[in-house]
Amino acid sequence: MMPLQFLRGFLMGSADVVPGVSGGTVALVVGIYPRLVANIRHGSRALGSFARLQFSAGGQHVRQIEWNFLLPLLAGIAVALVSLARLVETLLEDHPVEMAALFFGLVAASVVVARGMVSRWDRARITIFISVALIAFAVLGYRSGEAESPATWIFFFAGAFAISAMIIPGVSGSFLLLMLGMYEAVLAAVNDREIDVLSVFVVGAVIGLAVFSSALHWALETHHDVVMAAITGLLLGSLRVLWPWPNGIDGPELSGPIADEFAAPFLLAVVGVGIVFLLIRLGQRSGAAVDA
């Protein structure tokens, strides 16, 4: 069980290290999403109780956490993040256009994945989808590119924002960092083992999880299709960030491709689409193996 749980975590971490299908989506397709959310809620309630100095109640929530389930999962996620971050950072520096095209394909495929999570598309959900897509496209036009040497405290908010990918299927934590302009900075911190910066990021993630997990869980439970329609629109509109030209993910400017630079980015976008569906397929096989 533990090696399989580690593999699930590795798949989740692999999905989250690049801006494509989210770790939450992988958790959903391998059949552990409800259990993961339940453990996250126990953890967030424990933190809330400790913050209010209610140590007895906090201890009860801690004892409700399935550590045999959670620890190998977290270990798999951590190994994937550390092992893949260096490669992704190097490729971003040396091949920004090609990597942006790959990410574009990953997120474009994630739009299809998120769309399939809406059980019924009626007029209201379609309106929400289109509205959010248009707003995201317009707002991201003001994005100024990747942050240069961001202050340490900014990593706190980046962690709090990005952690929602563990709760909301369809949204990649790395993609949210891209929207914030913090993706390359976080990758560099992981690769350079900047413990102080990463500690601030982790604290932000933990607090963000404690604050938002219950609200997001309630929203998904009570208004699942509305939330997922909005998420699908967000993913579609935010493809603006990943348009490869003129220079990858460094800014919101849009222009047409250069003739002799089109073939490789196009092929990589197709590869990105394939990676998303391959990850989902692997996740489904992993879930089927457990059911058997």
N, C-alpha and C positions, 0 to 999 in steps of 0.2 A: 504493500500500500504506500509506504513512504517514498520508494523510488518513483512510483507513478505520480504521486503528489508533487514531487520535485520536478518531474517532467512537465506537469501542468503549469507550475510556477515558471519554469523556463520558457514555455510557450507564451505565457502572459508577459514576462519581461521582454522577450524578443519582439512581441507586438508593440510594447510601449516605448522601446528605445528608438523607434522610427515613427514618424507621424502618419500612421496608417490605422489599421484595425486596432481597437483598444484592448487592453488587458481585461476590461470588463466584458467585452464581447467574447473573448476566448473563454473566460470563466462561465459565461452563459452557455456556450455551445458544448463545453465539456461536462456540463451538468452540475457545477459546484456553485453557481452564482447565488442562489438563495441562501445556501449555507455560508458562503463568504460574507454576504451582507449581514446575516444574523450575527456572525462573529464580530464584524466591524461595529455593529450596533452595541454589542456587549462591551467592546473596548471603549467606545465613545461614552457610554453611560458610566463606565468605571472612571474615566477621566473626569467626567462631570461631577461625580460623587466626591472624588478626591479633591477637586477644586473647591467644593463646598465644605471640605473637611469632614465629610461623611464617610469615614474610613471603613466602617462595617459594611455599608451598602456597596462601596467601591470594591471591597474584597469579594463580596458575593458575585458581582458582575465579572470580576477577574476569574473566579472559579468556574463561571459558565462558559468561558472561552475555551474552544476545543484546540488546545495547544498542539496536540498530535496532528491535527489537520492543518493548522496555520503555520507552524514553524517550517516544515519542509517546503510548503508553498512559498513562503517568504524567501527561503534559501534559494530556491530555483529562480525567483524573480531577481534576486541580488546578483547571482552568478551571470545571468543573461545580460543585465545592465552593465556590469563591470567588463565582461568579456567582449561585448559588442560596441561599447562607447568609443573606444580608441579608433576602431576601424571607421565608424561613421564620421567622427570628427575629422580624420585625415581626408576622407573622400569629400567632405563639405568644403574643405580648404582648397583642394586641388581640382575639383570638378563641380563647381557650384551649379552650373546649368543642368548637367546630367543628373545630379542628386535631386535638384528641385523637380525635374521631370519624373524621377522615380517616386518621390513623395506625392506628386500630383496624381500619379496612377494609384498609389496606395489609398489616398483619401477619396478619390473618385469612386473606387470600389467600395469604400466604407459607406459612401452615400447609399449605394445599392443595399448593403447589409443593413444599415439603419432603417431604410425604407421598408424592408421586409419585416421589421419588428413592429410596425404599425398594423394592427389586426384589421382595421377597416378605415379606408380613406373616404371620408365624406367631404362636403363642401367646406365645413369649418376647419378641418384638419389640413385640407389643401390650401386654404387661405393662410393659415398659420405658417405652413411650410414655405409658401412663396414670399410672405411678408418677412419672415426671419432671414431667408436667403438674400433678399434685396437689401435689407438693413445691414446684414453682415458684410455684403459686398461693398456697400457705400462706406460704412464706418472703417473698414480695413484699408480703404484708400488713403486714410490719414496716417496709417502706420508708417513709421520712419525706418524700419529695418531692425537688424539685430542690435541689441544694447551693447555699447562698448564699455568694458570694465565697470559693470554695474556695482553699486554699493552693496555691501553684505546684507543689509536689512531687506533689500528687494527680493532676495532669495526666499525670505520668509513667506511673502505673498505669492511668489511663484510656486512654492511647494503647496500652499493652501489651495491655490487655484487648480493646479495640475492633478491633485489627488482625487478630484471628482471623477477621473477616468476609471477608478476602481469601482465606482458606484454606478455610473451611467454607462450601459453598454452602447457602443457606437462612437464614443468620444475618446480619442487618444490623448493621453497625458502629454506626450511629446508634441502633439499638434497644438495643444493649448499653450505650451511653452513657446512654440513658434509664433503664435498669435501675439504673445506678450513680448516677443523679441528676446527671449531668454534661453532659447534652445541651445545655442552654441555655448553660452556661458555655463549652463549646467553640465553639458557634456565635458567641457574643459575642466570643471571642478571635479568631476568623477575621475577623469583620466589623470589629473595632477594630484589626486588624493588630498584635496584641500579640505581637511577635516572640519575646520571652523565654518567654512561656507556650507559644506554639506550638512553639518549639524543644524545650522539655521534653517536650511531647506527642509530637513526632516521634521524639525519642531513645527514649522509652518504646516507641513503635511499632516502631522498628527492632530494639531489644533483644528485645521480645516476639516479633517475627517470627523472630529468630535462635534464641531459646530453644524456641519452641513449634512452629515449622514442621515440623521433622523428625518430632516425636512425633505431630502431628496428621496429617501425610501418612501415616505408618505406620498410624495408627488407621483412617483412611479406606480405605487399601489393603487392610488385613487384616480389618477389622470394619465395613465400610461401612454395611451395613444397620442394625447395632446403633447406630452413632454417629448415623445419620440419624433413626432412631426416637427416640432421646433428644433430638435437636435439635427434631424435630417436637413432642414433648411440651413442651419448654421454651418454644417459640413459643406453643403453645396456652395453657399455664398463665400465661404472662406477659402475656396480654391484659388481665389485671387492672390492670396499670400504665396502660393506655391507655383504660380505661373513662371516658367523657367526664364523668360526673357524680360529685361535685358541681362540680369545677372543673378539668376537663381532666387534665393529667398532673402536677399539683402534689402528689399524695399518693395513698395506697392505699385511701382510703375509697370505699365503694360505696354508691350509692343509686339510686333509680329516676329516670327522666327527668322533667323538668317538661313538662307537656302542651304548652305553647306554644313549647317549645324542642326538640321532638323531630324535626320535619320536616327542618330544615336539617342537623343532625348525621347523621340517617339517610341522607339523600341523599349527603352527603360520604363516609360510610362506603362506600356503593355506588361512588362515584367512586374511592375508594382501591383497592377490589377491581379496578376496571377499569384503573387505572394499572399495577398489577402485571402483569396479563396483556398490556397494551399494550407495556410494556417488554420482556417476554419475547418477544412477537411481533416487535418491532423487532430484538431481538437475533438471533432466528432468521433473519430476512431478511438481516441483516448477514452472518451465517455462511454463508447460502446464496449470497450474492453472491460471497464469496471462493471457495467450492467451484466455482462456475461459471467 
